[in-house]
């Protein structure tokens, strides 16, 4: 599996997850969000990155992803 096929596979798993298992869908969404964070934010591994405001912001963004996927 090449690096370019990973997002497609993750989207497929996300699509299946939201329709058949909320738990699997949530795990996939969290994995996608985590992968994007690691790819886009070089400070991800820096301890100062993990301040409360930022963690809360990403947590709330996760709720938005769930709501969008559920069509709410």
C-alpha positions as CSV (number, residue, x, y, z in Angstrom):
1,X,0.0,0.0,0.0
2,X,1.5,3.3,-1.0
3,X,1.2,6.5,1.0
4,X,-1.2,8.0,-1.6
5,X,-3.7,5.1,-1.1
6,X,-3.8,5.5,2.7
7,X,-6.3,8.5,2.8
8,X,-8.6,6.6,0.4
9,X,-8.6,3.5,2.5
10,X,-9.2,5.6,5.6
11,X,-12.1,7.3,4.0
12,X,-13.6,4.0,3.0
13,X,-13.2,2.6,6.5
14,X,-14.7,5.9,7.8
15,X,-17.7,5.5,5.5
16,X,-18.2,1.9,6.6
17,X,-17.7,2.8,10.2
18,X,-20.3,5.5,10.3
19,X,-22.9,3.2,8.8
20,X,-22.2,0.1,10.7
21,X,-20.5,1.0,14.0
22,X,-20.3,4.3,15.7
23,X,-17.3,3.1,17.7
24,X,-15.3,2.1,14.6
25,X,-16.2,5.4,12.9
26,X,-15.1,7.4,15.9
27,X,-11.8,5.6,16.0
28,X,-11.3,6.2,12.3
29,X,-12.1,9.9,12.6
30,X,-9.7,10.2,15.6
31,X,-7.0,8.4,13.6
32,X,-7.5,10.7,10.6
33,X,-7.4,13.8,12.8
34,X,-4.3,12.6,14.6
35,X,-2.6,11.8,11.2
36,X,-3.4,15.3,9.9
37,X,-2.1,16.9,13.1
38,X,1.2,15.0,12.9
39,X,1.5,15.8,9.2
40,X,0.6,19.5,9.4
41,X,2.0,20.6,12.8
42,X,5.7,20.1,13.4
43,X,5.2,21.1,17.0
44,X,3.0,18.0,17.5
45,X,5.7,16.2,19.5
46,X,6.7,19.2,21.4
47,X,5.4,19.1,25.0
48,X,4.4,22.8,24.9
49,X,2.1,21.9,22.0
50,X,-0.2,20.2,24.5
51,X,-1.8,23.1,26.2
52,X,-5.3,23.0,27.4
53,X,-6.8,25.4,25.0
54,X,-5.4,23.6,22.0
55,X,-6.5,20.2,23.3
56,X,-10.0,21.5,23.8
57,X,-10.0,23.1,20.3
58,X,-9.1,19.8,18.7
59,X,-11.6,17.9,20.8
60,X,-14.3,20.3,19.7
61,X,-13.2,19.9,16.1
62,X,-13.7,16.2,16.6
63,X,-17.3,16.8,17.6
64,X,-17.7,18.8,14.4
65,X,-16.3,15.9,12.3
66,X,-18.7,13.5,14.0
67,X,-21.7,15.8,13.5
68,X,-20.8,16.3,9.8
69,X,-20.4,12.6,9.2
70,X,-23.7,11.9,10.9
71,X,-25.4,14.6,8.9
72,X,-26.4,16.7,11.9
